[in-house]
């Protein structure tokens, strides 16, 4: 197999993202789930309303319902009955009559307007209206919220708690969704130890699988954690073979650089096809993407910041495509940097920052400090990326920069 990764130069981030998304084929398997169990799943078809919401004209106030034309002949109407939510007025409200009505109650036949009770006075068997009303006042019309046949939720939408309420309000007890993805996590490195273990000289605690697992759970996927694999070619190969058999996507961290013990890329070269390796992004240059026999893989760098940034910026959009979900929407604003920003031309730089608004209402952003790829706290303190283009050099305090807000997957 030819090694596409030996080509000189770095692939621009935008090109890598486009190429990756273009090569991912979404899953097709679906489930019919009760709405109680469907939160966070991705819709497999548009949801069309089987009814009007509200299903009938109803009152927006506690008061009196009547025909607006009835007030042309006087401001006192005869009380004909009552209409409550769940116990509507059964007759017809005729000209010169009104009906006592409660909020949410069905508008009686013959009525087109409601007046709140505070603007009315009871006079024997009649109701005096203290001021005229326009036709339709204080009335919620049938279908005002949702019309019958209207597309309420679109295919690819991830169901939220509010969506579940909307489905229930339409009388829909089940919904068609895509099955969960199975995503395997593999961490490689002789120096890695799990939290709780005793560190020996040269060891560090493994954190990538924990932060990646937490991020993946926000996608509502099944995480298959293969744990820490030593820097041994055969052990890494065996892990990838098993992961490929069980998962739709395999995410590894570490072993994709050019060190003597970085075997992951070599294993991927043997077992599958690497579509690209090394992109013009900082942090995260040694990122690999490609295909295995039954799954796609994302080879993340081992450094914690590099792993999380590339997972968020590249693996996440890829997984969303795989599960048929709507693309993630990145919100970008312009801000004035309060701090100098070190930068050399050559790679797009995603520096970590804190976006805020100063006393004059201007967007300002402050660097979280040291931006090393091993300083995970630089992400923990941040609420945004400061996005510096490939050919951008050093940025002085007071200059304008582009800022990408952290989305729900990093918060």
DADA-V661236 format. One record per helix or strand. SS is the DSSP state (A for helix, B for strand). FROM is the first residue (numbers start at 1). TO is the last residue. If there is no record, write none. Layout:
BEGIN
SS,FROM,TO  SS,FROM,TO
END
This chain:
BEGIN
A,4,6  B,11,12  A,13,22  B,30,34  A,35,37  B,42,43  B,47,48  B,53,53  B,58,59  B,63,66  A,68,73  B,76,84  B,87,87  B,92,92  B,97,101  B,106,106  B,109,109  B,113,116  A,117,119  B,120,123  B,126,129  B,139,140  B,146,146  B,151,153  B,158,158  A,161,169  B,174,178  B,182,188  B,192,193  B,204,205  A,208,217  B,222,229  A,233,246  B,249,253  A,264,271  B,273,277  B,279,282  B,288,291  B,296,300  A,304,322  B,332,337  B,341,341  B,348,357  B,363,367  A,377,380  B,384,388  B,395,395  B,400,405
END
